[in-house]
Every structure is written in C-alpha cells, then in structure tokens.
Amino acid sequence: MNILRSFKEMMTYLTEAAGRMFVVSDDTYPSVGTQPFEGNPNKDPRWKH
C-alpha cells in the first residue's frame, strides 16, 4: 500500500505543477523599476549584434 500512496502523491505533485505552468499569470508588478522595451529597434546597418 505504501507504493500506491507514493504513486498518488507523485501524481498530485505533477498535476499541481502542470496546473501552475498553464494558469493565467496573476503577477502584480509595481509600476516603477525596469520596464519592457516599447521602442523601435535601430535599423542602422552599421549596428551589428
């Protein structure tokens, strides 16, 4: 019976992890600090990455 309980706990752990991966994000970041880039990239051909 210990094997069945361990298997059940493992499946619970995996399904909870999968649920956290595919749930809509509810992050509430502050409005100050690093912000995502919203500008236009440089089109100058001399600029090489």
C-alpha positions in Angstrom: 0.0 0.0 0.0 3.0 2.3 0.5 3.7 2.2 -3.2 0.1 3.2 -4.1 0.3 6.1 -1.6 3.6 7.2 -3.1 2.3 7.0 -6.6 -0.8 9.1 -5.6 1.4 11.7 -4.0 3.7 11.8 -7.1 0.7 12.3 -9.4 -0.7 15.0 -7.2 2.7 16.8 -7.2 2.9 16.5 -11.0 -0.6 17.7 -11.8 -0.3 20.6 -9.4 3.0 21.6 -11.2 1.3 21.3 -14.6 -1.6 23.4 -13.4 0.8 26.2 -12.2 2.5 26.2 -15.6 -0.6 26.7 -17.6 -2.6 29.0 -15.4 -3.1 32.7 -16.4 -0.4 34.8 -14.7 -1.6 37.0 -11.8 1.7 38.8 -11.2 1.2 42.3 -9.8 4.5 44.1 -10.6 4.9 47.7 -9.4 4.7 50.5 -11.9 8.3 51.6 -11.2 11.5 49.9 -12.0 12.6 48.1 -15.1 10.0 48.2 -17.9 9.8 46.2 -21.1 11.2 47.8 -24.2 8.5 49.6 -26.2 10.6 51.5 -28.8 11.7 50.7 -32.3 15.0 48.8 -32.9 17.9 50.5 -34.6 17.7 49.9 -38.3 21.2 51.3 -39.0 23.2 48.6 -40.9 26.4 49.6 -39.1 25.0 48.4 -35.9 25.8 44.6 -35.6 24.6 42.5 -32.7 
